[in-house]
């Protein structure tokens, strides 16, 4: 690259030098008369030297630069083409994976829906069994409580009847009745012995 820059700067210097030498020859011709054959000769000679110097010193660096630029452009185009092909391939793969993922998601959703329906049916069935068990247990508990309440009521009724009977006996019994009951109890006891 340094060689290229050195040659380019040398070529530009030669060009400017040739340009400087050609300008005085144009200005040297006087304005009072026309161009002579010698003036034309110097102009052509200056121009020829300029072209020769340009071709000698600038042609090769320009060709090299243009060739390198062409190769870089071709390389960039090839890389861009390869990158485009890779991107297209990757895009195709991604699209295929997305289609597969969509199918996979749909199958997962379907399986989840079926599982949910089965779980719902199982929960309903289990709830019905629990309802029946709860009703049976409630019936057993109610029967037990009713039986217990009846026994309590019967016990209370018997105790109340006994207390009332005792009160009635105490109120209505006379001494004569007491003697008679005592005598009957003695006869019963003697009869058992």
DAMO-V763499 format. One record per helix or strand of 3 or more residues. SS is the DSSP state (A for helix, B for strand). FROM is the first residue (numbers start at 1). TO is the last residue. Records with the same first field share a line. If there is no record, write none. Layout:
SS = FROM-TO  FROM-TO
This chain:
A = 2-28  37-172  175-192
